[in-house]
């Protein structure tokens, strides 16, 4: 699952919203943010279904796949240029690591 886009495909993003976690709630959030005109990048980790990835991409969101979220993934996602980062999940302890 370690497929990651080339750095130049995400380097143009500025003032975007990074969503960490790709779940059904992520898709709903991406839908709302997309309607509001936000640029989106989803950092998907864990057991992500291809349906969720396809839906996010259909809404215009970029997707980075990773086994675990690491600093290098956040940097590739452009965390230093992002407007906001949203962490979603069903395990609060894992989310704050």
Secondary structure by P-SEA (a helix, b strand, c coil): cccccccccccccccbbbbccccaaaaaaaaaaaaacccccccccccccaaaaaaaaaabbbbbbbccccaaaaaaacccccccccccccccccccc
